[in-house]
Amino acid sequence: MKEVPLEWSHSYDSCRGVHKRYEKPDAYAFQMYNDNDLERFIQNHYPWFMDTYNSYQHNIQVSL
């Protein structure tokens, strides 16, 4: 697994805690994505959306 940046560690731990309460531990896996991973995912699964994806001005818009 990729290392969680320090500034995101509290949010990451919080999300994991919520999911652990409601799911079986082996029911899912966590996946960390970087910018290249997200772009590849959109290209592979939603190619019609690439123009919109690439038009976003702020990183937060593509990470949601």
Rosetta constraint file for C-alpha pairs under 8 A:
AtomPair CA 1 CA 31 HARMONIC 7.72 0.50
AtomPair CA 1 CA 32 HARMONIC 7.54 0.50
AtomPair CA 2 CA 32 HARMONIC 6.64 0.50
AtomPair CA 4 CA 8 HARMONIC 6.56 0.50
AtomPair CA 4 CA 9 HARMONIC 6.08 0.50
AtomPair CA 4 CA 12 HARMONIC 7.68 0.50
AtomPair CA 5 CA 9 HARMONIC 6.36 0.50
AtomPair CA 8 CA 12 HARMONIC 6.06 0.50
AtomPair CA 9 CA 13 HARMONIC 6.03 0.50
AtomPair CA 10 CA 14 HARMONIC 6.09 0.50
AtomPair CA 11 CA 15 HARMONIC 6.20 0.50
AtomPair CA 12 CA 16 HARMONIC 6.27 0.50
AtomPair CA 13 CA 17 HARMONIC 6.14 0.50
AtomPair CA 14 CA 18 HARMONIC 6.41 0.50
AtomPair CA 15 CA 19 HARMONIC 6.31 0.50
AtomPair CA 16 CA 20 HARMONIC 6.03 0.50
AtomPair CA 17 CA 21 HARMONIC 6.47 0.50
AtomPair CA 18 CA 22 HARMONIC 6.89 0.50
AtomPair CA 19 CA 23 HARMONIC 5.89 0.50
AtomPair CA 20 CA 24 HARMONIC 6.99 0.50
AtomPair CA 20 CA 25 HARMONIC 6.37 0.50
AtomPair CA 23 CA 27 HARMONIC 6.55 0.50
AtomPair CA 24 CA 28 HARMONIC 7.96 0.50
AtomPair CA 33 CA 37 HARMONIC 5.50 0.50
AtomPair CA 33 CA 38 HARMONIC 6.34 0.50
AtomPair CA 34 CA 38 HARMONIC 6.31 0.50
AtomPair CA 35 CA 39 HARMONIC 6.24 0.50
AtomPair CA 36 CA 40 HARMONIC 6.12 0.50
AtomPair CA 37 CA 41 HARMONIC 6.10 0.50
AtomPair CA 38 CA 42 HARMONIC 6.25 0.50
AtomPair CA 38 CA 63 HARMONIC 7.89 0.50
AtomPair CA 39 CA 43 HARMONIC 6.09 0.50
AtomPair CA 40 CA 44 HARMONIC 5.99 0.50
AtomPair CA 41 CA 45 HARMONIC 5.96 0.50
AtomPair CA 41 CA 46 HARMONIC 7.65 0.50
AtomPair CA 42 CA 46 HARMONIC 4.88 0.50
AtomPair CA 42 CA 47 HARMONIC 6.06 0.50
AtomPair CA 42 CA 49 HARMONIC 7.14 0.50
AtomPair CA 42 CA 50 HARMONIC 6.65 0.50
AtomPair CA 43 CA 47 HARMONIC 4.54 0.50
AtomPair CA 43 CA 49 HARMONIC 7.98 0.50
AtomPair CA 43 CA 50 HARMONIC 6.47 0.50
AtomPair CA 46 CA 50 HARMONIC 7.19 0.50
AtomPair CA 49 CA 53 HARMONIC 6.13 0.50
AtomPair CA 50 CA 54 HARMONIC 5.95 0.50
AtomPair CA 51 CA 55 HARMONIC 6.16 0.50
AtomPair CA 52 CA 56 HARMONIC 6.79 0.50
AtomPair CA 53 CA 62 HARMONIC 6.51 0.50
AtomPair CA 56 CA 61 HARMONIC 6.22 0.50
AtomPair CA 56 CA 62 HARMONIC 6.80 0.50
AtomPair CA 57 CA 61 HARMONIC 7.52 0.50
AtomPair CA 58 CA 62 HARMONIC 7.37 0.50
AtomPair CA 59 CA 63 HARMONIC 6.37 0.50
AtomPair CA 60 CA 64 HARMONIC 6.50 0.50
